[in-house]
Amino acid sequence: MVFTRGYLQSVQKVAEILKLFASWSGLNANFEKSEAYFGGVNSALKQHILNAIGLKEGSFPFRYLGLPIHPSRLTSTMYDPIVQKVQHLVCSCAVKFLAYAGKTEVLNSMVFGLENFWCGSLLLPQNVCAIITKLRKQLFWGYQEGQRKLVFKDWASISSPWSEGGFQIKNLAIWNQANMLKWLWHFVHGCGSIWTDWIRHDFLANTSIWDLQIHEYHSESLRNVLTTREIWVIHCGSRQKAMDMLDTCTTKGKFSIGKAYNFLRPRFPTHACYRAVQDPFLLSRHKFTLMLALQRKLATADQFCRRGISIVNRCCLCKQHAESPRHLFFQCTYSKAVLSSLFTWMGLQLRDLQLRSLILWCHRSKPKKHWRNKWFKCSIAAVTYYLWRERNYRLFEDKERQASVSVFYFYTNHLLLHMMKY
């Protein structure tokens, strides 16, 4: 891609340079596959230039390296490619049948990879961010056309780290702003790319990036950076504090998008139980179920009754008491028998069998990195996961598995082998 000024002499000079380059290197530009794009040029001059260089005229918008290019402000429809790609993932049959832990991995890898490419160059409009966030919710919770999905955990808390009770899914709008702050940091420190050097030479020769006002003649990219600058100043409270905080978002002399994101994102209360769940030794599917169980956000019968939905509120495991997360883990006679047998096999004697108490005991015991401590934590997470799985198996398939503790011994041994891989 070659840029010139919008008059004939500039275009002819560039054409001469390309011919000179071809004579030296043997690399000729293919004019049959090339197109000329104009912005702010009248029709007569446009036709004169096309006749002089022998190119056909292209139309806006066009895509370069996957991103939309347009001489004026980008409209929401120009962001359709990323929306369509995310929508394709949402409608994929392979994703529909994944568990929540698997969907979290898809959001943090495939979907986030698509979004991150766009977020690094463009400030996505609010309505585009809202559409993509809606698609992410549909992928995560499961989407069926014409049906409303009942969820028990809001998306803002899901987008928080594990230590705050979330699932480490990035907030798209805030991550986009953090990416734009990288360019603001480059303007302040005079590094980054040829584009930042050109902006500093043409617009920042007699002023700073903090004093530059937004004008209509500014490019879309520069307006995005200046808009993000205002968001950053408002978030920090003052311009001086914004300047100081921007300098703290660095790692080894380079701007850290992660630090800027952590400063911009909303905060949620932390808890020792949540910090224990983020242990990398726990399997993803166990970690997900354990977190929801600790927060009492699982789709138990009491949750539906609380929302006015008529359903039989009875525990599927013991068939005696009302079903709730507190009862399932571990006041139910079935789950209590399984956990007690597991403790006997592990050589432990604990009186308090509440899930939060067990996780806190494991988190506070010394030393935290001992293999017995991690084994116990993984075992509690595995028992929680498979008890919930057994409950769903009985509820939706109307089949009862025998409460054989040997099955859970197998799961525990499997986790021990998983831990040995680290």
C-alpha positions as CSV (number, residue, x, y, z in Angstrom):
1,M,0.0,0.0,0.0
2,V,1.4,3.4,-1.1
3,F,0.1,6.8,0.0
4,T,0.4,10.0,-2.1
5,R,-1.0,13.5,-2.0
6,G,-4.2,14.0,-4.1
7,Y,-2.6,15.8,-7.1
8,L,-1.1,14.5,-10.4
9,Q,2.5,15.6,-9.8
10,S,2.7,13.6,-6.5
11,V,1.2,10.5,-8.1
12,Q,3.6,10.7,-11.1
13,K,6.6,11.0,-8.8
14,V,5.6,7.9,-6.9
15,A,5.1,6.0,-10.3
16,E,8.7,7.1,-11.3
17,I,10.1,5.8,-8.0
18,L,8.4,2.5,-8.5
19,K,9.8,2.1,-12.0
20,L,13.3,3.0,-10.7
21,F,12.9,0.4,-7.9
22,A,11.9,-2.2,-10.5
23,S,14.9,-1.4,-12.7
24,W,17.2,-2.0,-9.7
25,S,15.5,-5.0,-8.1
26,G,13.6,-6.6,-10.9
27,L,10.4,-6.5,-8.9
28,N,7.6,-4.9,-10.9
29,A,4.3,-3.7,-9.6
30,N,1.4,-5.5,-11.2
31,F,-0.9,-2.6,-12.2
32,E,-3.6,-5.0,-13.5
33,K,-4.1,-6.3,-9.9
34,S,-3.7,-2.9,-8.3
35,E,-6.4,-0.3,-7.6
36,A,-6.4,3.4,-6.8
37,Y,-8.4,4.8,-3.9
38,F,-9.2,8.5,-3.5
39,G,-10.3,10.6,-0.6
40,G,-11.4,14.3,-1.0
41,V,-10.5,14.5,-4.7
42,N,-12.9,15.9,-7.3
43,S,-14.1,13.7,-10.2
44,A,-12.2,15.6,-12.9
45,L,-8.8,15.3,-11.2
46,K,-9.6,11.7,-10.2
47,Q,-10.1,10.7,-13.8
48,H,-7.0,12.6,-14.9
49,I,-4.9,10.7,-12.4
50,L,-6.3,7.3,-13.4
51,N,-5.6,8.0,-17.1
52,A,-2.0,9.1,-16.3
53,I,-1.0,6.0,-14.2
54,G,-3.3,3.4,-15.9
55,L,-5.0,2.1,-12.8
56,K,-8.7,1.3,-12.2
57,E,-10.6,3.0,-9.3
58,G,-11.4,1.0,-6.2
59,S,-14.3,1.6,-3.8
60,F,-14.4,2.1,-0.1
61,P,-14.5,0.4,2.3
62,F,-11.9,-2.2,1.5
63,R,-10.0,-4.5,3.9
64,Y,-6.3,-4.5,4.4
65,L,-4.7,-7.1,6.6
66,G,-8.2,-8.0,7.7
67,L,-9.1,-4.5,8.9
68,P,-11.6,-2.1,7.2
69,I,-10.1,1.0,5.5
70,H,-12.2,4.1,4.8
71,P,-11.3,7.8,4.4
72,S,-14.0,9.0,6.8
73,R,-15.3,7.7,10.1
74,L,-16.0,3.9,10.2
75,T,-19.6,3.0,10.5
76,S,-21.0,0.0,12.5
77,T,-21.6,-2.0,9.4
78,M,-17.9,-2.0,8.6
79,Y,-17.3,-4.1,11.7
80,D,-19.5,-6.9,10.4
81,P,-16.5,-9.3,9.6
82,I,-15.6,-9.7,13.3
83,V,-19.2,-9.9,14.3
84,Q,-19.8,-12.6,11.7
85,K,-16.8,-14.6,12.8
86,V,-17.8,-14.6,16.4
87,Q,-21.4,-15.5,15.4
88,H,-20.0,-18.4,13.4
89,L,-18.3,-19.8,16.5
90,V,-21.5,-19.3,18.5
91,C,-23.5,-21.4,16.0
92,S,-20.8,-24.0,15.6
93,C,-22.0,-27.5,16.6
94,A,-18.6,-28.3,18.1
95,V,-19.0,-25.5,20.6
96,K,-22.6,-26.1,21.5
97,F,-21.9,-29.4,23.2
98,L,-18.9,-28.2,25.3
99,A,-19.2,-27.9,29.0
100,Y,-18.9,-24.5,30.6
101,A,-15.2,-25.0,31.3
102,G,-14.6,-25.8,27.6
103,K,-16.6,-22.8,26.5
104,T,-14.5,-20.7,28.8
105,E,-11.4,-21.9,27.1
106,V,-12.9,-21.2,23.7
107,L,-13.7,-17.6,24.8
108,N,-10.2,-17.1,26.2
109,S,-8.5,-18.5,23.1
110,M,-10.3,-18.5,19.8
111,V,-12.8,-15.7,20.3
112,F,-10.4,-13.5,22.2
113,G,-7.8,-14.0,19.5
114,L,-10.2,-12.6,16.9
115,E,-11.2,-9.7,19.1
116,N,-7.6,-8.9,20.2
117,F,-6.5,-8.4,16.6
118,W,-9.2,-5.7,16.0
119,C,-8.8,-4.2,19.5
120,G,-5.1,-3.5,18.9
121,S,-5.8,-1.2,15.9
122,L,-9.4,0.2,16.3
123,L,-11.6,1.5,19.1
124,L,-14.7,-0.6,18.6
125,P,-18.0,1.4,18.8
126,Q,-20.2,0.7,21.9
127,N,-23.0,-0.9,19.9
128,V,-20.4,-3.3,18.2
129,C,-19.0,-4.2,21.7
130,A,-22.6,-4.8,22.9
131,I,-23.3,-7.1,20.0
132,I,-20.1,-9.1,20.4
133,T,-20.7,-9.3,24.2
134,K,-24.2,-10.6,23.6
135,L,-22.8,-13.3,21.3
136,R,-20.2,-14.3,23.9
137,K,-23.0,-14.7,26.5
138,Q,-24.9,-16.9,24.1
139,L,-21.8,-19.0,23.5
140,F,-21.2,-19.3,27.2
141,W,-24.7,-20.0,28.5
142,G,-26.0,-21.8,25.5
143,Y,-28.3,-20.3,22.9
144,Q,-31.6,-21.7,21.6
145,E,-33.6,-19.5,19.3
146,G,-36.9,-18.4,20.7
147,Q,-36.0,-19.5,24.3
148,R,-34.9,-17.4,27.2
149,K,-31.9,-18.7,29.2
150,L,-32.1,-18.4,32.9
151,V,-28.7,-17.6,34.5
152,F,-27.7,-17.2,38.1
153,K,-24.4,-15.2,37.7
154,D,-24.1,-11.8,36.0
155,W,-21.6,-11.3,33.2
156,A,-19.7,-8.5,34.9
157,S,-18.6,-10.9,37.7
158,I,-17.8,-13.6,35.2
159,S,-15.4,-11.3,33.5
160,S,-13.4,-10.8,36.8
161,P,-10.4,-12.9,37.8
162,W,-10.6,-16.2,39.7
163,S,-9.5,-14.5,42.9
164,E,-12.6,-12.3,42.7
165,G,-15.1,-15.1,41.9
166,G,-15.0,-14.8,38.1
167,F,-13.7,-17.0,35.3
168,Q,-10.9,-14.9,33.9
169,I,-12.9,-13.8,30.8
170,K,-11.8,-10.4,29.5
171,N,-14.2,-7.5,29.2
172,L,-14.1,-6.6,25.6
173,A,-14.8,-2.9,25.8
174,I,-12.2,-2.4,28.6
175,W,-9.6,-4.5,26.9
176,N,-10.1,-2.4,23.8
177,Q,-9.4,0.8,25.7
178,A,-6.3,-0.8,27.3
179,N,-5.0,-1.5,23.8
180,M,-5.6,2.1,22.7
181,L,-3.7,3.3,25.8
182,K,-0.6,1.5,24.3
183,W,-0.6,4.0,21.5
184,L,-1.0,6.9,23.9
185,W,2.0,5.6,25.8
186,H,4.0,5.4,22.5
187,F,3.1,9.1,21.7
188,V,4.3,10.2,25.2
189,H,7.6,8.3,24.9
190,G,8.2,8.7,21.2
191,C,8.4,5.1,20.2
192,G,6.3,2.4,18.6
193,S,6.1,2.8,14.8
194,I,6.6,5.2,11.8
195,W,3.0,6.3,12.3
196,T,3.6,7.6,15.9
197,D,6.8,9.4,14.6
198,W,4.7,11.0,11.9
199,I,2.0,12.1,14.3
200,R,4.6,13.6,16.7
201,H,6.2,15.5,13.8
202,D,3.1,16.9,12.3
203,F,0.7,17.4,15.3
204,L,2.9,17.3,18.4
205,A,5.8,19.5,17.4
206,N,4.6,22.4,19.6
207,T,2.3,20.6,22.0
208,S,1.9,17.4,23.9
209,I,-0.5,14.5,23.3
210,W,-2.3,15.5,26.6
211,D,-3.1,19.0,25.2
212,L,-4.0,18.0,21.6
213,Q,-7.7,18.7,20.9
214,I,-9.8,16.4,18.7
215,H,-10.5,17.8,15.3
216,E,-12.4,16.6,12.2
217,Y,-9.3,16.5,10.1
218,H,-7.7,13.9,12.4
219,S,-7.6,10.4,11.2
220,E,-9.8,7.7,12.7
221,S,-6.9,6.1,14.5
222,L,-5.7,9.4,16.1
223,R,-9.3,10.2,17.2
224,N,-9.5,6.8,18.8
225,V,-6.4,7.4,20.8
226,L,-7.5,10.9,21.9
227,T,-10.9,9.5,22.9
228,T,-9.3,6.8,25.0
229,R,-7.1,9.5,26.5
230,E,-10.2,11.3,27.8
231,I,-11.6,8.0,29.2
232,W,-8.3,7.5,31.0
233,V,-8.2,11.0,32.5
234,I,-11.8,10.6,33.7
235,H,-11.1,7.2,35.2
236,C,-7.9,8.5,37.0
237,G,-9.6,11.7,38.3
238,S,-7.1,14.3,36.9
239,R,-4.7,14.8,34.1
240,Q,-1.6,14.7,36.3
241,K,-2.7,11.5,37.9
242,A,-3.5,10.0,34.5
243,M,0.1,10.9,33.3
244,D,1.6,9.2,36.4
245,M,-0.6,6.1,36.2
246,L,0.2,5.6,32.5
247,D,3.9,5.4,33.4
248,T,3.2,2.7,36.0
249,C,1.6,0.4,33.3
250,T,5.0,-0.8,32.2
251,T,7.0,-4.0,32.4
252,K,10.7,-3.9,31.7
253,G,10.4,-0.6,29.9
254,K,7.5,-1.7,27.7
255,F,3.8,-0.8,28.0
256,S,1.8,-3.6,29.7
257,I,-1.8,-3.8,28.3
258,G,-2.6,-6.3,31.1
259,K,-1.7,-3.7,33.8
260,A,-3.8,-1.0,32.1
261,Y,-6.7,-3.5,31.9
262,N,-6.5,-4.3,35.6
263,F,-6.5,-0.6,36.4
264,L,-9.6,0.0,34.2
265,R,-11.7,-3.0,35.0
266,P,-14.3,-3.0,37.8
267,R,-13.3,-4.6,41.1
268,F,-15.1,-7.3,43.1
269,P,-14.5,-8.5,46.7
270,T,-11.9,-11.2,47.0
271,H,-12.2,-14.2,49.2
272,A,-9.7,-16.8,50.4
273,C,-11.9,-19.6,48.9
274,Y,-11.7,-17.9,45.5
275,R,-7.9,-17.6,45.7
276,A,-7.7,-21.3,46.5
277,V,-9.8,-22.2,43.4
278,Q,-7.4,-20.5,41.0
279,D,-4.8,-23.2,41.8
280,P,-3.5,-24.4,38.4
281,F,-3.4,-28.0,39.6
282,L,-7.2,-28.1,39.5
283,L,-8.8,-29.4,36.3
284,S,-10.8,-26.7,34.5
285,R,-14.2,-28.5,34.7
286,H,-13.7,-29.1,38.4
287,K,-12.6,-25.6,39.0
288,F,-15.7,-24.2,37.3
289,T,-18.2,-26.3,39.3
290,L,-16.4,-25.7,42.5
291,M,-16.5,-21.9,42.0
292,L,-20.2,-21.9,41.3
293,A,-20.8,-24.2,44.3
294,L,-18.9,-21.9,46.6
295,Q,-20.9,-18.9,45.4
296,R,-24.2,-20.9,45.5
297,K,-24.9,-20.1,41.9
298,L,-25.5,-23.7,40.7
299,A,-28.9,-24.3,39.0
300,T,-30.4,-26.1,42.0
301,A,-34.1,-26.5,42.7
302,D,-34.2,-23.7,45.3
303,Q,-32.8,-21.2,42.8
304,F,-35.8,-21.9,40.5
305,C,-38.3,-21.8,43.3
306,R,-36.9,-18.5,44.4
307,R,-37.7,-17.0,41.0
308,G,-41.3,-18.2,41.0
309,I,-40.8,-21.3,38.8
310,S,-42.9,-24.3,39.9
311,I,-40.6,-27.2,40.4
312,V,-40.3,-30.1,42.9
313,N,-37.7,-29.0,45.4
314,R,-36.3,-32.3,46.5
315,C,-32.7,-33.5,46.6
316,C,-32.1,-36.1,43.9
317,L,-29.3,-37.8,45.9
318,C,-30.9,-38.5,49.3
319,K,-34.6,-37.9,48.3
320,Q,-35.4,-36.5,51.7
321,H,-34.6,-32.8,52.0
322,A,-35.0,-29.7,49.8
323,E,-32.2,-29.2,47.3
324,S,-29.7,-26.3,47.7
325,P,-26.0,-25.9,47.3
326,R,-25.5,-25.9,51.1
327,H,-27.4,-29.2,51.3
328,L,-25.6,-30.9,48.4
329,F,-22.1,-30.0,49.7
330,F,-22.1,-31.7,52.1
331,Q,-25.2,-32.0,54.3
332,C,-26.9,-34.6,52.2
333,T,-26.5,-38.1,53.6
334,Y,-25.4,-39.4,50.2
335,S,-22.6,-36.8,49.6
336,K,-21.6,-36.9,53.3
337,A,-21.1,-40.7,53.1
338,V,-19.0,-40.3,50.0
339,L,-16.9,-37.5,51.5
340,S,-16.4,-39.4,54.8
341,S,-15.3,-42.5,53.0
342,L,-12.8,-40.4,51.1
343,F,-11.4,-38.8,54.3
344,T,-11.0,-42.3,55.8
345,W,-9.1,-43.5,52.8
346,M,-6.9,-40.3,52.9
347,G,-6.3,-40.7,56.7
348,L,-8.0,-37.4,57.6
349,Q,-10.5,-36.6,60.4
350,L,-12.5,-33.4,59.9
351,R,-15.7,-32.5,61.7
352,D,-16.8,-29.6,59.7
353,L,-17.9,-30.9,56.3
354,Q,-19.1,-27.6,54.8
355,L,-17.6,-26.9,51.4
356,R,-16.3,-23.4,52.3
357,S,-14.8,-24.7,55.5
358,L,-13.0,-27.5,53.7
359,I,-11.5,-25.2,51.1
360,L,-10.5,-22.6,53.7
361,W,-8.8,-25.3,55.8
362,C,-6.9,-26.5,52.7
363,H,-6.0,-22.9,51.8
364,R,-4.7,-22.0,55.3
365,S,-2.9,-25.2,56.0
366,K,0.9,-25.2,55.9
367,P,2.8,-25.6,53.7
368,K,0.5,-24.6,50.9
369,K,2.6,-26.0,48.1
370,H,3.0,-29.5,49.7
371,W,1.7,-32.3,47.4
372,R,-0.7,-33.5,50.1
373,N,-2.3,-30.1,50.3
374,K,-2.8,-29.9,46.6
375,W,-4.0,-33.5,46.5
376,F,-6.6,-32.8,49.1
377,K,-7.8,-29.6,47.3
378,C,-8.0,-31.5,43.9
379,S,-9.9,-34.3,45.7
380,I,-12.5,-31.9,47.1
381,A,-12.9,-30.2,43.7
382,A,-13.3,-33.7,42.0
383,V,-15.9,-34.9,44.5
384,T,-17.9,-31.6,44.1
385,Y,-17.8,-32.0,40.3
386,Y,-18.9,-35.7,40.3
387,L,-21.6,-35.2,42.9
388,W,-23.1,-32.5,40.7
389,R,-22.7,-34.8,37.7
390,E,-24.4,-37.6,39.6
391,R,-27.3,-35.3,40.5
392,N,-27.8,-34.2,36.9
393,Y,-27.5,-37.9,35.8
394,R,-30.4,-38.8,38.1
395,L,-32.5,-35.7,37.3
396,F,-32.3,-35.7,33.5
397,E,-31.7,-39.3,32.6
398,D,-33.7,-40.8,35.5
399,K,-31.0,-43.4,36.3
400,E,-29.3,-44.0,39.6
401,R,-25.7,-45.0,39.8
402,Q,-24.7,-47.0,42.9
403,A,-23.1,-44.9,45.5
404,S,-19.8,-46.8,45.3
405,V,-17.0,-44.9,46.8
406,S,-14.6,-46.9,44.6
407,V,-15.7,-44.7,41.7
408,F,-14.6,-41.6,43.5
409,Y,-11.3,-43.3,44.5
410,F,-10.7,-43.8,40.7
411,Y,-11.4,-40.1,40.1
412,T,-9.0,-39.2,42.9
413,N,-6.3,-41.4,41.6
414,H,-6.8,-39.9,38.2
415,L,-6.2,-36.5,39.7
416,L,-3.1,-37.6,41.4
417,L,-1.7,-38.8,38.0
418,H,-2.7,-35.4,36.6
419,M,-0.8,-33.6,39.4
420,M,2.3,-35.7,38.7
421,K,2.5,-34.2,35.2
422,Y,3.3,-30.8,36.7
